[in-house]
C-alpha cells in the first residue's frame, strides 16, 4: 500500500488515495496529504484503512510527488560513514567540520524544499549550470505528522552540487536547495507496513546514453543515527502544522570527479518502500514549468 497524490485529466486539482496493486482508492474527505499529516497517527491509520471512495485504475491517473500544502522537506547530512567520507573529500578547506558532525550529539539538519518545488517519479531533476560536479543522493525519507510521529517512509533524491558545497560549508543552501534539486515519491509507505526500518536495502543505478554508468547498494543498517532521533531534533524547536518530510541522509555517493549529465536517468529503490526514477536536465529554464503547475496539476509532466 502507498499513500499517493494523483491527477486526473478532468481536474486541475490533485486527489489523494491509496495505491494497492493496479488500482487507486480515493480517500473521501481528504483533500490533501497535508490534511492527513495533521492527524495523530492512530486516527490517520483509521482514515487510510477505511478508504472507500471511487476506485480508479492506476494507469488512468498521473501520480504526483507526495508533498503538498504547507508540508516542508528537510534533510539530514553526514548520517552514514560514506557521506562523511565524501564530504571530507570534496571540501577544500573545512573537512574537519564534517568529521566532527558525524560523531556529534546534534545531527546536521537543513531545509530542502517547499512542496511545490518537489518533483515526483518520472519528472526531471536538475543540475546547476554554475557547478562542475553534481550528484544524486539516494535517501530514505520519513514522513512526520504535526504531532512528531513517523507516519511513513518514502524515497528522496537529495540532488547536490559537490562543487559549491566543497568551496565553503556556508554555501550549503546553494548546493542543496534550488529548482530541480528535490525528488520524492512515488508514494508514502505507511509506517505500520514497515516492520524493520533499519534493515531496508537501498540501491541506485544511473543510466547514460542507454547503458548503465554507475550503480551501488547499501542498507539502512549502516545508519549512524535512528530515525526517531533525527525527528526529535527536527521538532525540538519548531512546529510543522502540515507535517514534514525528513530525508535521513545518503548512503551512496559516486566518487569525484564523477558528475551527473543532461540526459542521465537516476533510479533509486528502497526495498519495502518504493522506487523513484528521474531524468536529468540542466538549469533553471528547464524546470520553469514547475511554477505553472502550482495552480494546475495537469501541467505536471516531463517537458
SERO-4910 file (N, C-alpha, C, O; in steps of 0.05 Angstrom, whole numbers):
BEGIN
 pado doro    nc1    nc2    nc3   cac1   cac2   cac3    cc1    cc2    cc3    oc1    oc2    oc3
  Unk    A     17    -24      0      0      0      0     18     25      0     37     27     15
  Unk    A     10     45    -17     23     71    -17      2     92    -15    -18     91    -29
  Unk    A      7    112      2    -10    136      2      1    154    -20     25    160    -21
  Unk    A    -17    163    -38     -8    177    -62    -25    202    -67    -48    204    -58
  Unk    A    -14    221    -81    -28    243    -94    -29    236   -123    -11    225   -135
  Unk    A    -52    244   -136    -54    237   -164    -71    258   -178    -87    272   -166
  Unk    A    -67    259   -204    -82    277   -222    -98    261   -242    -90    240   -250
  Unk    A   -121    272   -249   -138    260   -270   -140    281   -292   -137    305   -287
  Unk    A   -145    272   -317   -147    291   -339   -169    312   -336   -168    333   -349
  Unk    A   -189    307   -319   -212    325   -317   -210    346   -296   -227    364   -295
  Unk    A   -189    346   -279   -188    365   -257   -161    378   -254   -140    364   -256
  Unk    A   -160    405   -249   -135    418   -244   -124    414   -216   -102    421   -210
  Unk    A   -141    401   -199   -133    397   -171   -125    368   -166   -136    350   -179
  Unk    A   -107    364   -148    -98    337   -141   -118    323   -123   -134    336   -109
  Unk    A   -118    296   -124   -133    280   -106   -114    263    -89    -90    261    -96
  Unk    A   -124    251    -68   -108    235    -50   -121    207    -49   -145    204    -48
  Unk    A   -104    186    -49   -115    159    -48    -95    139    -38    -73    145    -31
  Unk    A   -105    114    -39    -88     91    -31    -83     74    -55   -102     64    -67
  Unk    A    -58     71    -62    -50     55    -85    -44     27    -74    -27     23    -57
  Unk    A    -59      7    -85    -55    -21    -77    -57    -38   -102    -79    -40   -114
  Unk    A    -35    -49   -111    -35    -64   -136    -38    -45   -160    -22    -26   -163
  Unk    A    -58    -49   -176    -61    -33   -200    -85    -14   -198    -95     -5   -219
  Unk    A    -95     -9   -174   -117     10   -170   -111     30   -148    -95     25   -130
  Unk    A   -124     53   -151   -122     74   -131   -150     79   -120   -169     85   -134
  Unk    A   -153     76    -93   -178     82    -80   -177    110    -68   -160    116    -51
  Unk    A   -195    127    -77   -195    155    -68   -202    157    -38   -220    143    -29
  Unk    A   -188    174    -24   -195    180      4   -215    202      5   -208    226      2
  Unk    A   -240    195     10   -261    216     13   -256    233     38   -248    222     59
  Unk    A   -260    258     35   -256    276     58   -228    285     63   -223    300     82
  Unk    A   -209    276     47   -181    285     50   -173    298     23   -168    285      3
  Unk    A   -172    325     24   -165    339      0   -135    341     -5   -127    349    -27
  Unk    A   -119    334     14    -90    335     11    -77    316     30    -89    307     49
  Unk    A    -52    309     24    -37    293     43    -31    309     68    -30    298     90
  Unk    A    -28    335     65    -23    352     88    -45    349    109    -39    350    133
  Unk    A    -70    346    100    -92    342    119    -88    316    135    -95    315    159
  Unk    A    -78    295    122    -72    270    136    -51    274    157    -53    264    180
  Unk    A    -30    289    150     -7    292    169    -15    309    193      0    310    213
  Unk    A    -38    323    192    -47    338    215    -59    320    237    -62    328    260
  Unk    A    -65    295    229    -78    277    248    -58    262    266    -36    258    257
  Unk    A    -66    254    290    -50    235    305    -48    209    289    -65    203    273
  Unk    A    -27    194    293    -21    171    277    -44    150    278    -51    139    257
  Unk    A    -56    146    301    -77    126    303   -102    134    287   -114    117    274
  Unk    A   -108    160    287   -131    170    271   -124    168    241   -141    161    225
  Unk    A    -99    175    234    -91    174    206    -94    145    195   -103    141    173
  Unk    A    -85    126    211    -87     98    203   -116     90    199   -122     76    179
  Unk    A   -133     98    216   -162     92    213   -173    103    188   -189     89    174
  Unk    A   -166    128    181   -176    140    156   -166    125    132   -182    119    113
  Unk    A   -141    118    132   -129    104    109   -141     76    105   -148     69     83
  Unk    A   -144     62    127   -153     34    125   -183     32    119   -193     11    113
  Unk    A   -197     54    122   -226     54    116   -232     68     90   -255     75     85
  Unk    A   -212     72     73   -216     85     47   -238     71     31   -237     47     28
  Unk    A   -257     86     21   -280     74      7   -290     91    -16   -312     88    -25
  Unk    A   -273    110    -25   -281    128    -47   -279    114    -74   -274     90    -75
  Unk    A   -283    129    -95   -281    118   -122   -255    104   -127   -234    113   -118
  Unk    A   -256     81   -141   -232     65   -147   -225     70   -176   -242     67   -194
  Unk    A   -200     77   -181   -191     83   -208   -167     65   -216   -151     58   -198
  Unk    A   -165     58   -241   -141     43   -250   -117     62   -249   -118     85   -257
  Unk    A    -94     52   -239    -71     69   -235    -60     79   -262    -48    100   -264
  Unk    A    -65     63   -284    -55     73   -310    -74     94   -322    -68    104   -344
  Unk    A    -95    102   -307   -112    123   -316   -108    149   -301   -122    169   -306
  Unk    A    -88    150   -283    -82    174   -268    -53    180   -270    -37    163   -279
  Unk    A    -45    204   -262    -17    211   -261     -9    215   -232    -20    231   -218
  Unk    A     11    199   -223     20    202   -196     36    227   -192     53    233   -209
  Unk    A     32    241   -171     46    266   -165     64    263   -141     61    243   -126
  Unk    A     83    280   -137    100    278   -113     83    279    -88     65    296    -87
  Unk    A     88    263    -68     72    261    -45     78    283    -24     81    277      0
  Unk    A     79    307    -33     85    330    -16     67    353    -25     67    361    -48
  Unk    A     50    364     -7     32    385    -15     27    404      8     37    401     30
  Unk    A      9    424      3      2    443     24     26    457     36     44    465     22
  Unk    A     25    459     63     48    471     77     69    452     86     86    459    103
  Unk    A     68    427     76     88    408     84    115    416     72    118    422     49
  Unk    A    136    415     89    163    422     81    180    397     79    175    378     93
  Unk    A    200    399     62    220    377     61    246    387     74    257    408     67
  Unk    A    255    372     94    280    378    107    299    354    103    289    333     94
  Unk    A    324    357    108    343    335    103    365    335    124    370    355    138
  Unk    A    377    312    127    399    308    145    424    302    129    423    291    107
  Unk    A    447    310    141    473    304    128    491    288    146    488    289    170
  Unk    A    510    274    134    531    260    147    520    240    168    529    239    191
  Unk    A    500    225    160    488    205    177    498    177    170    493    158    185
  Unk    A    513    174    148    526    149    141    556    155    138    564    177    131
  Unk    A    573    135    143    602    138    141    610    146    113    628    163    110
  Unk    A    597    135     93    605    142     65    599    171     59    613    184     44
  Unk    A    578    182     72    572    210     68    593    228     81    602    248     69
  Unk    A    602    221    105    624    235    118    648    235    100    661    256     96
  Unk    A    656    212     90    680    210     74    678    226     48    697    239     40
  Unk    A    654    226     36    650    242     11    652    272     17    663    287      1
  Unk    A    640    281     39    640    309     45    669    318     52    676    341     46
  Unk    A    684    302     66    712    308     72    728    310     46    744    328     42
  Unk    A    723    291     28    737    290      2    732    316    -14    751    327    -26
  Unk    A    707    325    -15    700    348    -32    708    375    -20    711    394    -35
  Unk    A    712    376      7    717    401     20    746    410     16    764    395     20
  Unk    A    748    435      8    775    446      2    789    457     27    813    455     30
  Unk    A    773    467     46    785    480     70    773    472     96    783    479    117
  Unk    A    750    457     96    736    453    121    728    424    125    706    418    135
  Unk    A    746    406    119    740    377    122    733    370    150    716    352    154
  Unk    A    745    382    170    741    375    198    712    380    206    702    367    225
  Unk    A    698    398    193    670    404    200    653    379    198    637    373    215
  Unk    A    657    364    176    641    340    171    650    317    189    633    301    197
  Unk    A    676    315    195    685    294    213    673    298    241    666    279    255
  Unk    A    671    324    249    660    329    276    631    324    278    621    314    298
  Unk    A    615    330    257    586    328    259    578    298    258    557    291    269
  Unk    A    594    281    246    586    253    244    584    241    272    566    224    277
  Unk    A    602    248    290    603    237    317    590    255    338    588    247    361
  Unk    A    580    278    330    570    297    349    542    289    360    529    272    348
  Unk    A    535    300    382    508    294    393    486    305    375    466    292    371
  Unk    A    490    329    365    470    342    348    475    336    319    497    340    309
  Unk    A    454    326    304    458    320    276    457    345    259    449    366    268
  Unk    A    465    342    234    462    364    215    434    362    203    427    342    192
  Unk    A    419    384    205    393    386    192    392    411    175    404    432    182
  Unk    A    379    410    152    377    434    135    351    433    119    341    411    113
  Unk    A    341    456    113    317    459     97    323    451     68    343    459     57
  Unk    A    305    436     56    309    427     28    290    439      8    299    450    -12
  Unk    A    264    438     14    245    448     -7    217    453      5    209    439     24
  Unk    A    203    472     -7    175    475     -3    161    455    -21    173    444    -39
  Unk    A    135    450    -17    121    429    -31    120    433    -61    125    414    -76
  Unk    A    115    457    -71    110    460    -99    136    456   -116    134    451   -140
  Unk    A    159    458   -104    184    454   -118    192    425   -120    211    418   -135
  Unk    A    179    407   -105    187    379   -105    177    365   -130    154    369   -139
  Unk    A    194    350   -143    186    334   -166    181    305   -158    191    296   -138
  Unk    A    166    291   -175    159    263   -169    171    243   -188    188    250   -204
  Unk    A    161    219   -186    171    198   -203    167    204   -233    144    212   -240
  Unk    A    188    202   -249    186    207   -278    191    236   -285    195    241   -309
  Unk    A    190    254   -266    194    282   -272    224    288   -271    239    274   -257
  Unk    A    234    309   -284    262    315   -285    273    327   -260    260    343   -246
  Unk    A    298    320   -253    314    334   -233    334    350   -249    338    346   -273
  Unk    A    347    369   -235    365    388   -249    391    390   -235    394    388   -211
  Unk    A    412    395   -252    438    403   -241    441    432   -246    430    443   -265
  Unk    A    456    445   -229    461    474   -232    480    479   -255    499    464   -260
  Unk    A    474    501   -270    492    508   -292    518    520   -283    537    521   -298
  Unk    A    520    528   -257    545    540   -247    561    521   -229    576    530   -212
  Unk    A    557    495   -233    571    475   -217    584    454   -236    573    447   -256
  Unk    A    608    446   -228    622    426   -244    615    398   -237    614    380   -254
  Unk    A    611    393   -211    605    365   -201    579    365   -186    576    378   -165
  Unk    A    560    350   -197    533    348   -184    526    318   -182    532    303   -200
  Unk    A    515    311   -159    509    282   -155    481    278   -144    470    295   -131
  Unk    A    469    255   -150    445    247   -137    452    235   -110    473    224   -106
  Unk    A    434    238    -91    438    226    -64    413    210    -57    393    222    -49
  Unk    A    414    184    -58    391    167    -52    387    166    -22    406    160     -7
  Unk    A    362    171    -13    357    172     16    330    161     22    311    164      7
  Unk    A    328    149     46    302    142     57    292    167     71    306    179     87
  Unk    A    267    174     65    255    198     78    232    188     96    216    171     88
  Unk    A    230    200    119    208    194    137    188    217    135    195    240    134
  Unk    A    162    210    136    141    230    137    133    233    166    125    214    179
  Unk    A    133    258    175    129    265    203    102    280    206     98    299    192
  Unk    A     85    271    224     60    284    228     64    310    244     86    316    254
  Unk    A     43    326    245     44    351    261     49    345    290     56    363    306
  Unk    A     45    320    298     49    312    326     76    299    331     82    289    353
  Unk    A     93    300    311    120    290    313    123    259    311    143    248    318
  Unk    A    102    246    301    102    217    297    111    210    269    105    225    250
  Unk    A    125    188    266    132    178    239    108    164    227    100    142    237
  Unk    A     97    175    206     73    164    193     80    145    171     64    128    164
  Unk    A    103    148    159    110    131    136    138    137    125    153    153    136
  Unk    A    144    122    103    170    124     91    167    128     61    148    118     49
  Unk    A    185    143     49    185    146     20    214    149     11    233    146     27
  Unk    A    218    154    -15    244    155    -27    250    184    -34    233    198    -45
  Unk    A    274    194    -28    282    221    -35    309    221    -50    327    206    -43
  Unk    A    310    237    -71    336    243    -84    344    271    -77    332    291    -87
  Unk    A    363    273    -59    373    299    -49    396    308    -68    419    306    -61
  Unk    A    388    318    -91    408    326   -112    426    348   -101    415    367    -88
  Unk    A    452    346   -105    470    365    -92    493    373   -111    502    357   -128
  Unk    A    502    398   -107    526    407   -121    550    403   -102    553    417    -82
  Unk    A    567    384   -109    592    380    -93    611    403    -97    627    409    -79
  Unk    A    611    415   -121    629    437   -126    624    460   -106    642    471    -94
  Unk    A    599    468   -105    592    492    -89    595    487    -59    607    503    -45
  Unk    A    585    464    -49    588    459    -21    617    455    -13    626    462      9
  Unk    A    633    443    -31    661    438    -26    677    464    -23    698    464     -9
  Unk    A    668    485    -36    683    511    -34    681    522     -5    700    534      5
  Unk    A    657    519      7    653    530     34    627    518     45    606    519     32
  Unk    A    628    507     70    603    496     81    580    516     83    557    508     84
  Unk    A    586    542     84    565    562     86    550    564     60    529    577     58
  Unk    A    560    552     38    545    552     13    525    528     11    513    524    -10
  Unk    A    521    514     33    504    491     33    476    497     21    467    481      4
  Unk    A    462    519     28    436    524     17    437    526    -14    418    516    -28
  Unk    A    458    538    -25    460    540    -54    466    513    -67    457    507    -89
  Unk    A    480    496    -53    487    469    -63    463    450    -62    462    431    -77
  Unk    A    445    455    -43    424    436    -37    396    444    -44    379    427    -50
  Unk    A    390    470    -44    363    480    -47    360    498    -71    366    522    -69
  Unk    A    352    486    -94    348    502   -118    327    487   -135    320    464   -129
  Unk    A    317    499   -155    295    488   -171    305    462   -185    323    463   -202
  Unk    A    293    440   -178    300    414   -190    319    397   -173    328    377   -182
  Unk    A    324    406   -148    343    392   -131    330    372   -112    344    359    -97
  Unk    A    303    369   -113    290    351    -94    269    334   -108    249    345   -119
  Unk    A    273    308   -108    253    290   -119    244    271    -96    260    262    -80
  Unk    A    217    267    -94    206    250    -73    184    233    -85    168    242   -102
  Unk    A    182    208    -77    159    192    -86    166    163    -92    188    153    -84
  Unk    A    148    150   -106    123    160   -117    100    162    -97     80    175   -102
  Unk    A    103    149    -73     83    150    -53     95    146    -26    120    144    -23
  Unk    A     78    144     -5     87    140     22     78    113     32     54    107     33
  Unk    A     97     96     40     90     70     52     84     75     82    101     85     96
  Unk    A     59     68     90     53     73    119     72     60    138     82     38    132
  Unk    A     77     73    160     97     63    179     89     35    190    107     19    195
  Unk    A     63     30    193     54      4    203     59    -19    184     55    -42    191
  Unk    A     67    -12    159     73    -33    140    103    -37    136    112    -53    120
  Unk    A    119    -23    152    149    -26    151    158    -35    178    166    -18    195
  Unk    A    159    -61    183    166    -71    210    196    -69    217    203    -69    240
  Unk    A    213    -67    196    242    -67    202    255    -44    187    269    -48    167
  Unk    A    251    -19    196    261      4    181    292      6    181    303     21    165
  Unk    A    306     -9    198    335     -8    199    348    -31    185    371    -38    190
  Unk    A    332    -43    167    342    -65    150    332    -62    122    327    -82    108
  Unk    A    329    -37    112    318    -32     86    341    -31     65    360    -15     69
  Unk    A    341    -47     44    361    -45     24    356    -20      6    334    -14     -1
  Unk    A    378     -6      0    377     18    -16    395     14    -40    418      6    -37
  Unk    A    385     19    -64    402     17    -88    398     41   -106    377     53   -106
  Unk    A    418     47   -121    417     68   -141    431     60   -166    453     49   -165
  Unk    A    419     65   -189    431     60   -215    428     85   -232    407     98   -231
  Unk    A    448     90   -248    447    114   -265    453    105   -294    474     93   -300
  Unk    A    434    111   -311    437    104   -340    446    128   -356    436    150   -352
  Unk    A    466    123   -373    476    145   -390    478    134   -419    491    114   -423
  Unk    A    466    149   -437    467    140   -465    457    112   -469    468     97   -485
  Unk    A    437    104   -453    425     78   -456    439     55   -443    431     32   -446
  Unk    A    461     61   -429    476     40   -416    480     47   -386    480     70   -379
  Unk    A    484     26   -370    490     31   -341    517     45   -338    537     35   -349
  Unk    A    517     67   -323    541     82   -319    552     80   -291    576     81   -286
  Unk    A    533     78   -271    541     76   -243    519     62   -228    495     65   -234
  Unk    A    527     45   -209    507     32   -192    519     25   -165    544     23   -163
  Unk    A    502     23   -145    512     16   -118    489      7   -101    466     12   -106
  Unk    A    496     -7    -79    476    -16    -60    486    -11    -32    510     -9    -26
  Unk    A    467     -7    -14    473     -3     15    449    -11     31    431    -24     21
  Unk    A    448     -4     56    426    -11     74    423      9     96    443     21    105
  Unk    A    399     12    106    394     30    129    407     18    154    408     32    175
  Unk    A    416     -6    154    431    -17    177    457     -2    182    468     -4    204
  Unk    A    466     13    161    491     28    164    487     56    175    506     72    178
  Unk    A    462     63    181    455     90    190    467     95    217    465     79    236
  Unk    A    480    118    220    493    126    245    473    133    267    478    128    291
  Unk    A    450    144    259    430    153    279    403    140    273    398    133    250
  Unk    A    386    137    293    360    126    288    341    148    277    345    172    281
  Unk    A    320    139    263    301    158    251    288    175    272    285    199    269
  Unk    A    279    162    294    265    178    315    283    198    328    274    219    337
  Unk    A    310    193    329    328    213    340    329    237    321    329    260    331
  Unk    A    331    232    295    332    254    276    307    271    277    307    295    276
  Unk    A    284    257    279    258    271    281    257    288    306    247    310    306
  Unk    A    268    278    328    267    292    354    281    319    352    273    339    364
  Unk    A    303    320    337    318    345    333    302    364    314    303    388    318
  Unk    A    289    352    294    273    369    276    251    384    290    247    408    285
  Unk    A    237    371    309    214    383    322    222    395    349    204    405    364
  Unk    A    247    395    356    255    405    383    248    434    387    240    442    409
  Unk    A    251    451    366    247    479    370    230    491    346    233    514    339
  Unk    A    213    474    334    197    483    312    171    467    311    168    446    324
  Unk    A    152    478    297    126    464    293    121    461    263    129    477    247
  Unk    A    107    439    256    100    433    228     71    426    226     63    403    228
  Unk    A     53    447    224     25    442    224     15    423    202     -5    409    206
  Unk    A     29    423    179     22    404    158     42    381    156     44    368    135
  Unk    A     56    376    177     76    355    177    101    362    161    103    384    151
  Unk    A    119    343    159    144    348    145    154    321    133    147    300    143
  Unk    A    170    324    112    184    301    102    214    305    109    225    326    102
  Unk    A    225    286    123    253    289    132    270    267    118    267    244    124
  Unk    A    287    276    100    305    258     86    328    252    104    341    271    114
  Unk    A    335    227    108    353    219    130    382    215    123    396    203    139
  Unk    A    391    224    100    419    222     94    425    201     73    410    182     70
  Unk    A    447    205     59    454    187     37    474    166     45    492    171     60
  Unk    A    470    143     33    488    120     38    503    112     13    518     92     13
  Unk    A    499    127     -9    513    121    -34    521    147    -48    504    164    -53
  Unk    A    547    150    -53    557    175    -66    577    167    -87    598    156    -80
  Unk    A    572    173   -113    593    168   -133    618    184   -127    617    207   -120
  Unk    A    641    172   -130    666    185   -124    673    207   -144    668    203   -168
  Unk    A    683    229   -134    692    251   -152    715    241   -170    731    224   -161
  Unk    A    716    250   -195    702    273   -206    676    265   -221    667    280   -239
  Unk    A    665    242   -216    640    234   -230    618    255   -225    616    266   -203
  Unk    A    603    261   -246    582    281   -244    558    273   -261    561    260   -282
  Unk    A    535    282   -253    511    279   -269    513    295   -295    526    316   -295
  Unk    A    500    285   -316    499    299   -342    470    300   -351    454    283   -344
  Unk    A    464    320   -368    438    321   -380    433    295   -396    450    286   -411
  Unk    A    409    285   -392    401    260   -406    405    235   -389    394    214   -396
  Unk    A    420    237   -367    422    214   -349    395    208   -337    377    225   -336
  Unk    A    391    183   -329    367    175   -314    376    162   -288    392    143   -288
  Unk    A    366    172   -266    373    162   -239    350    146   -228    327    156   -227
  Unk    A    355    122   -220    335    105   -208    344     97   -180    365     86   -176
  Unk    A    327    103   -160    332     96   -132    310     77   -123    286     83   -127
  Unk    A    318     56   -110    298     37    -99    304     32    -70    327     27    -62
  Unk    A    284     34    -53    286     26    -25    268      2    -21    243      4    -23
  Unk    A    280    -21    -16    264    -45    -13    243    -43      8    248    -34     31
  Unk    A    219    -52      2    197    -50     21    184    -23     22    164    -19     37
  Unk    A    194     -3      7    182     23      7    172     30    -21    148     28    -26
  Unk    A    190     37    -40    182     43    -67    207     49    -83    229     48    -73
  Unk    A    203     57   -109    225     63   -127    219     90   -140    196     96   -147
  Unk    A    240    105   -145    238    132   -156    257    135   -180    281    129   -177
  Unk    A    247    145   -202    264    148   -226    260    175   -238    238    185   -240
  Unk    A    283    188   -245    282    216   -255    303    220   -276    327    213   -273
  Unk    A    296    232   -299    316    241   -319    329    267   -310    318    281   -292
  Unk    A    352    273   -321    367    296   -312    367    318   -334    371    312   -358
  Unk    A    362    343   -325    364    366   -343    383    386   -329    393    381   -307
  Unk    A    388    409   -343    407    429   -331    394    456   -331    382    465   -351
  Unk    A    397    470   -308    390    498   -307    361    504   -300    344    487   -300
  Unk    A    356    529   -293    330    539   -284    309    537   -306    287    529   -300
  Unk    A    316    544   -330    296    545   -352    283    518   -356    259    516   -363
  Unk    A    299    497   -354    289    470   -359    269    461   -337    254    442   -341
  Unk    A    268    476   -315    250    469   -293    228    490   -289    212    488   -270
  Unk    A    226    510   -306    208    532   -302    178    524   -303    161    538   -293
  Unk    A    172    501   -315    145    491   -317    133    486   -289    108    486   -286
  Unk    A    150    482   -269    140    477   -242    124    500   -231    105    495   -216
  Unk    A    131    524   -238    116    548   -227     87    547   -236     69    552   -220
  Unk    A     83    541   -262     55    540   -272     39    517   -261     15    518   -259
  Unk    A     53    495   -254     40    471   -244     29    475   -215     15    458   -205
  Unk    A     36    497   -203     25    502   -176     -5    504   -176    -18    495   -157
  Unk    A    -16    515   -197    -45    520   -199    -60    500   -216    -85    499   -215
  Unk    A    -46    484   -231    -59    464   -248    -41    440   -250    -21    440   -265
  Unk    A    -48    419   -235    -30    395   -233    -29    380   -260    -11    364   -264
  Unk    A    -47    386   -278    -46    373   -304    -22    382   -320    -14    370   -340
  Unk    A     -9    404   -312     15    414   -325     40    399   -316     62    403   -327
  Unk    A     37    382   -296     60    367   -286     66    344   -305     50    325   -308
  Unk    A     88    346   -318     97    325   -337    126    331   -344    134    354   -342
  Unk    A    140    311   -352    168    315   -361    167    330   -388    157    318   -407
  Unk    A    176    355   -389    174    371   -414    190    357   -436    191    368   -458
***
